[in-house]
Amino acid sequence: MLPTLKQIQHFVAIAETGQVSRAAQRCNVSQSSMTASLKGLEDVVGAPLFSRHAAGVKLTAAGIRFLRHAQQIEAAVRDAVSAAAVTPSTVAGAIRLGVTETITAYVLPKLLPALEQKFPLLELEILERPRGDIEADIQAGKLDLALLLVSNLPEMHHIGCETLLRSPRQLWGHPDHPLMQLEQISLTDVARHDYILLDMDEHIATVIKYWGQYGLTPSVRLQSCSIEAVRSLVAAGRGVSILSDLVYRPWSLEGQRILRRSLSDRVPSMDVGLIWRLDPGPDEHTHALREYLRIALLETMR
């Protein structure tokens, strides 16, 4: 016997919210129906998927393993529905698309299937580069288009730029962290606690800039180039971090819960956008891809 799609959707909702009641609200069902759905799923799987505690639920080892597959199933169903509604384009040609590491890790896995469905005849070469190299390659004509973080993009002559997605930054913390219990959280509050700093895709420059506007600096306890390491450290209660919703996941790889809270101080969003060379202008297939990305990026990142 296999689980139903509804059971899988309910399981993912519980995993992502950390509470059966919140998952029930998200799925628009009663709490008793959600509980029964989970029990039925655990009976099919043959193992408990969550352990219960006062604040909600926590994934078991079996739940962690099952979640990865369940999310893939849910994504595959969404892709199937989208594919049925997409009219493939007859645009053909070769495009060199530059991306930075954040885009590779958190945007491409969802975006690529949509691009392949829409442009089956397009020869898309994707090249990951540091942002500075991408800017130079766009100006030199070595790249046709680039998808990257445009939040800190310097002013460049003969380069077009368009922001496609603005992802808010929020505070990440363990559910029992003192900051998570406050009614409002300011950067001054955050500065009093250990901070886990991500060193990825010019993130440190962004942190220095917006903290500096308030005359503050974070109390950095640990620094890592791995966002999964930052996620695990935050989930283990070793500190807090301020990161984008685009890269947020409610659980660490170890199955520990991560909460996010908005800040009372203004923190800049993480902006994803396109850049291209203005002279000469984009050819037909590059223009078609650029136009499609305006819509596809928002849809795939929901």
C-alpha positions as CSV (number, residue, x, y, z in Angstrom):
1,M,0.0,0.0,0.0
2,L,1.3,3.5,-0.9
3,P,0.6,6.9,0.7
4,T,-1.9,9.2,-0.9
5,L,-0.9,12.5,-2.3
6,K,-3.0,14.2,0.3
7,Q,-1.1,12.4,3.1
8,I,2.2,13.5,1.6
9,Q,1.0,17.1,1.3
10,H,-0.2,17.0,4.9
11,F,3.1,15.5,6.1
12,V,5.1,18.3,4.3
13,A,2.9,20.9,5.8
14,I,3.5,19.6,9.3
15,A,7.2,19.4,8.7
16,E,7.4,22.9,7.4
17,T,5.2,24.5,10.1
18,G,6.4,22.4,13.0
19,Q,2.8,22.2,14.4
20,V,-0.2,20.1,13.5
21,S,-2.6,23.0,14.2
22,R,-0.7,25.4,11.8
23,A,-0.4,22.7,9.2
24,A,-4.2,22.1,9.4
25,Q,-4.8,25.9,8.8
26,R,-2.4,25.9,5.9
27,C,-4.1,22.9,4.3
28,N,-7.6,24.2,5.2
29,V,-8.6,21.0,7.1
30,S,-9.5,20.3,10.7
31,Q,-6.8,19.5,13.2
32,S,-8.4,16.1,13.8
33,S,-8.3,15.4,10.0
34,M,-4.6,16.3,9.9
35,T,-3.8,14.1,12.9
36,A,-5.7,11.2,11.3
37,S,-3.9,11.8,8.0
38,L,-0.5,11.7,9.7
39,K,-1.4,8.5,11.7
40,G,-2.5,6.8,8.4
41,L,0.8,7.8,6.8
42,E,2.9,6.5,9.7
43,D,0.9,3.2,9.5
44,V,1.8,2.9,5.8
45,V,5.4,3.9,6.3
46,G,5.7,1.6,9.3
47,A,7.6,4.1,11.4
48,P,6.9,7.3,13.5
49,L,7.7,10.3,11.4
50,F,7.5,12.9,14.2
51,S,8.2,13.0,18.0
52,R,5.9,15.2,20.0
53,H,6.9,17.9,22.5
54,A,5.4,20.9,24.2
55,A,6.1,23.4,21.3
56,G,5.0,21.1,18.5
57,V,6.6,18.3,16.7
58,K,10.1,17.3,15.6
59,L,11.1,15.0,12.8
60,T,12.4,11.6,13.7
61,A,15.3,10.1,11.8
62,A,12.8,8.3,9.6
63,G,10.9,11.5,9.1
64,I,14.0,13.3,7.9
65,R,14.6,10.7,5.3
66,F,11.0,10.6,4.2
67,L,10.7,14.5,4.0
68,R,13.3,14.7,1.2
69,H,11.4,12.3,-0.9
70,A,8.0,13.8,0.0
71,Q,9.1,17.3,-1.0
72,Q,10.4,15.9,-4.3
73,I,7.0,14.2,-5.0
74,E,5.1,17.4,-4.2
75,A,7.4,19.3,-6.5
76,A,7.1,16.7,-9.3
77,V,3.3,17.0,-9.1
78,R,3.4,20.8,-9.3
79,D,5.8,20.5,-12.3
80,A,3.5,18.0,-14.0
81,V,0.6,20.4,-13.6
82,S,2.7,23.3,-14.9
83,A,4.0,21.3,-17.8
84,A,0.5,20.6,-19.0
85,A,-0.3,24.3,-19.1
86,V,2.9,25.3,-20.9
87,T,3.0,25.9,-24.6
88,P,6.6,25.0,-25.8
89,S,8.3,27.8,-27.6
90,T,9.8,27.3,-31.1
91,V,12.7,29.7,-30.3
92,A,16.0,28.0,-31.0
93,G,19.6,29.0,-30.6
94,A,22.5,29.0,-28.1
95,I,22.6,31.1,-24.9
96,R,25.4,31.4,-22.4
97,L,23.8,32.1,-19.0
98,G,26.0,33.2,-16.1
99,V,24.9,32.4,-12.5
100,T,26.4,32.9,-9.0
101,E,26.6,30.2,-6.4
102,T,23.5,31.2,-4.6
103,I,21.5,31.0,-7.8
104,T,23.0,27.5,-8.6
105,A,22.0,26.2,-5.1
106,Y,18.6,27.8,-4.5
107,V,17.1,28.9,-7.8
108,L,18.3,26.6,-10.6
109,P,16.9,23.3,-9.2
110,K,13.3,24.7,-9.5
111,L,13.9,26.9,-12.5
112,L,15.6,24.5,-14.9
113,P,12.7,22.1,-15.4
114,A,10.4,25.1,-16.3
115,L,13.0,26.4,-18.8
116,E,13.4,23.0,-20.4
117,Q,9.7,22.7,-20.9
118,K,9.3,26.1,-22.3
119,F,12.3,26.1,-24.6
120,P,13.0,22.5,-25.7
121,L,15.0,23.7,-28.8
122,L,17.2,26.2,-26.8
123,E,20.9,25.2,-26.2
124,L,21.3,26.7,-22.7
125,E,24.9,26.7,-21.4
126,I,25.0,27.6,-17.7
127,L,28.3,28.9,-16.3
128,E,28.7,29.5,-12.5
129,R,31.1,32.4,-11.8
130,P,31.9,34.9,-9.0
131,R,29.9,38.1,-9.5
132,G,32.9,40.2,-10.6
133,D,33.8,37.7,-13.3
134,I,30.2,37.6,-14.6
135,E,30.1,41.4,-14.8
136,A,33.3,41.4,-16.9
137,D,32.1,38.6,-19.1
138,I,28.8,40.3,-19.8
139,Q,30.7,43.5,-20.8
140,A,33.1,41.5,-23.0
141,G,30.3,39.6,-24.7
142,K,31.4,36.2,-23.3
143,L,28.0,35.8,-21.6
144,D,24.6,36.6,-23.2
145,L,22.7,36.9,-19.9
146,A,23.3,36.5,-16.2
147,L,21.1,35.7,-13.3
148,L,22.5,36.8,-10.0
149,L,22.1,38.8,-6.8
150,V,21.7,42.4,-7.9
151,S,21.4,44.0,-4.4
152,N,25.0,45.2,-4.4
153,L,25.5,45.6,-8.2
154,P,27.7,48.6,-9.0
155,E,26.7,51.1,-11.7
156,M,28.0,49.8,-15.1
157,H,28.0,51.4,-18.5
158,H,26.4,49.5,-21.4
159,I,24.8,47.0,-19.0
160,G,21.1,46.5,-18.6
161,C,19.8,45.3,-15.2
162,E,16.3,44.2,-14.0
163,T,15.3,43.0,-10.6
164,L,13.0,40.0,-10.8
165,L,12.6,38.9,-7.2
166,R,13.0,40.6,-3.8
167,S,13.4,38.1,-1.0
168,P,13.0,39.6,2.6
169,R,15.7,38.9,5.2
170,Q,14.6,37.7,8.6
171,L,16.1,36.5,11.8
172,W,16.6,32.7,12.1
173,G,16.8,31.0,15.5
174,H,16.1,28.0,17.6
175,P,12.5,27.9,18.9
176,D,13.8,28.2,22.5
177,H,16.2,31.0,21.8
178,P,15.5,34.1,23.9
179,L,15.2,36.4,20.9
180,M,12.4,34.2,19.5
181,Q,10.3,35.0,22.7
182,L,10.4,38.8,22.2
183,E,7.4,40.6,20.9
184,Q,9.6,42.8,18.7
185,I,13.2,42.2,17.7
186,S,15.7,44.9,16.8
187,L,19.3,44.7,15.5
188,T,20.4,46.0,18.9
189,D,18.7,43.0,20.5
190,V,20.4,40.7,18.0
191,A,23.8,42.3,18.7
192,R,23.6,41.0,22.3
193,H,23.6,37.4,21.2
194,D,26.0,35.1,19.4
195,Y,25.7,35.4,15.6
196,I,26.4,32.8,12.9
197,L,27.8,34.6,9.9
198,L,27.4,33.2,6.3
199,D,30.4,33.9,4.0
200,M,28.8,33.3,0.6
201,D,28.1,35.3,-2.5
202,E,29.3,38.7,-1.0
203,H,26.9,38.2,2.0
204,I,29.5,39.6,4.4
205,A,29.7,42.9,2.6
206,T,25.9,43.2,2.8
207,V,25.9,42.5,6.5
208,I,28.6,45.1,7.2
209,K,26.7,47.7,5.2
210,Y,23.3,47.4,6.8
211,W,24.5,46.8,10.4
212,G,26.8,49.8,10.0
213,Q,23.9,52.0,9.2
214,Y,22.7,51.5,12.8
215,G,26.2,51.9,14.2
216,L,26.2,48.2,15.2
217,T,28.2,45.0,14.5
218,P,27.0,41.4,15.0
219,S,28.7,39.4,17.7
220,V,30.1,36.7,15.4
221,R,30.7,33.4,17.1
222,L,31.2,31.3,14.0
223,Q,31.6,31.9,10.3
224,S,31.0,29.5,7.5
225,C,30.9,29.3,3.7
226,S,28.3,26.6,4.0
227,I,24.7,27.6,4.4
228,E,23.9,24.1,5.6
229,A,26.4,24.5,8.4
230,V,24.9,27.9,9.3
231,R,21.5,26.3,9.3
232,S,22.6,23.4,11.5
233,L,24.4,25.7,14.0
234,V,21.3,27.9,14.3
235,A,19.1,24.9,14.7
236,A,21.4,23.6,17.5
237,G,21.0,26.9,19.4
238,R,24.6,28.0,18.8
239,G,23.6,31.4,17.6
240,V,21.2,33.3,15.3
241,S,21.5,34.6,11.8
242,I,19.8,37.0,9.5
243,L,19.2,35.4,6.1
244,S,16.9,35.6,3.1
245,D,13.5,33.8,2.9
246,L,14.8,32.4,-0.5
247,V,17.2,30.1,1.3
248,Y,15.1,29.4,4.4
249,R,14.3,25.8,5.4
250,P,12.3,25.0,8.6
251,W,14.6,22.1,9.5
252,S,18.3,21.5,9.6
253,L,19.8,18.3,8.1
254,E,19.7,16.8,11.6
255,G,15.9,17.4,11.8
256,Q,16.1,20.3,14.3
257,R,13.6,23.1,14.0
258,I,14.4,26.6,12.8
259,L,12.1,29.6,13.3
260,R,12.3,32.9,11.5
261,R,11.1,36.3,12.8
262,S,10.9,39.7,11.2
263,L,13.0,42.6,12.6
264,S,11.7,46.0,13.7
265,D,14.7,47.7,12.0
266,R,14.8,48.0,8.2
267,V,17.0,45.2,6.7
268,P,17.5,45.1,2.9
269,S,16.0,42.3,0.9
270,M,18.1,39.9,-1.2
271,D,17.3,40.8,-4.8
272,V,17.7,38.4,-7.7
273,G,17.8,39.8,-11.2
274,L,19.2,39.8,-14.7
275,I,22.0,41.7,-16.4
276,W,22.8,41.8,-20.1
277,R,24.8,43.9,-22.5
278,L,22.9,46.8,-24.0
279,D,25.2,47.3,-27.1
280,P,24.6,45.3,-29.2
281,G,21.1,44.5,-28.0
282,P,20.0,40.9,-27.2
283,D,19.1,38.6,-30.1
284,E,15.7,37.0,-30.4
285,H,16.3,33.9,-28.3
286,T,18.0,35.8,-25.5
287,H,15.2,38.3,-25.5
288,A,12.6,35.5,-25.3
289,L,14.4,33.9,-22.4
290,R,14.7,37.2,-20.6
291,E,10.9,37.8,-21.0
292,Y,10.1,34.3,-19.8
293,L,12.3,34.6,-16.7
294,R,10.3,37.6,-15.5
295,I,7.3,35.3,-15.0
296,A,9.0,31.9,-14.3
297,L,11.2,33.0,-11.5
298,L,8.3,34.2,-9.4
299,E,6.2,31.1,-10.1
300,T,8.9,28.6,-9.4
301,M,10.0,30.3,-6.1
302,R,6.6,30.3,-4.6
